[in-house]
């Protein structure tokens, strides 16, 4: 457990690639993850963590307030707010109707049905949005995989395969647009060079706004389930 942060646990990781001490909050593990360079003094790491106390506390408090997939709760889907409702007399899993996300079946499986629906919907929407932006600039990603990730919102392989988190369907459009532009830019620049960021800014005007949103609300989005 991490002293001073209630029941939150701290997970230490050594990375040969890390050049500095990095702290992040894992919503999935409900823990504080600290990545250290090889041979980084443990005592210095503790001091570093304590100096980040306010930031850590704020992020952990947000996790406690994380919304859940439950009857009556609200959820943002593709920039529109929906209320989750139980439809026990219907069949069909989950579907959108007016301002509601209706979920059939046993209420004990409601959260799982909501997540399954969001994954399918995210695959459809993110695929459309990615191909639309790629087409406008003449890029051709080989494939899009939509997954649940704990440490990143997206990635692009050297083979041209792009991965995006299904949770982005619950983020505003400008966030999705930025992350799609980010990964598409990796098709030409497999790094974060000046040229890479210039290309990102050419593809989207939303970089600063999206990065700010992800810093503040990203941990909550990763935790909701």
C-alpha positions, 0 to 999 in steps of 0.5 A: 500500500502507498502511505498517505493514499488510503488503500491505493497500492503502489506498483514499482517497475524497472525499465531499461528504456526509461530515462527518468522516473514516471508516475501514472495512475492505473484505473484497471489495477486501481494502483499508482504505477511508478516506472524507474530507470535501471539502477535508479535509487529506491530512496530517490524514487520515494522522495519523487513520489511524495513530491507528487502527492497532490497530483496523485491524490487528485487522480485517485479521488477521481477514480473513486468518483468513476461512473459505472455501467448501471441502471439510471446512470448516464453515459456519453456515446458519440458526443450524445448523453444517454441514460442506461435503462433496463428493458426486461421484456425485450431481447437483443442485448443493448441498443440506442433508442431516443435518449436511452441505452436500453439493455435487455436480459438479466440485470446482473449481466447489464454492465457486460452487455453495455460494454459489449455494445460499446465495443461493437459501436466503437468499432463501427464509428472509429473505423468510419472516422479513421478511413474518412480522415485517412482518405482526405490526406491520401493515407492507407492504414492496413487495418484497425483493431479496437481493443481495451487497453490500460496504458495507451489510447492507440498505437501504430505498427510498422506494418501500418496496423492501427489500434484504438481503444474502444473507450474512445466512443465515450470521449468527445469527437475532438479527442477521437479526431486527435488520436486518429490523426496521431496514429495516422501520422505514425504511418509516415513518421514512426517517432515523435519528431518535429516532423511527426508533430507538424503532420499531426497539427496538419491533420487536426486542430484539436491537439492541445484541447484533446491532450488537456481533456485526456489528462483530466478525464482519461483516468476516469474513462479507463476506469468506467465499467 
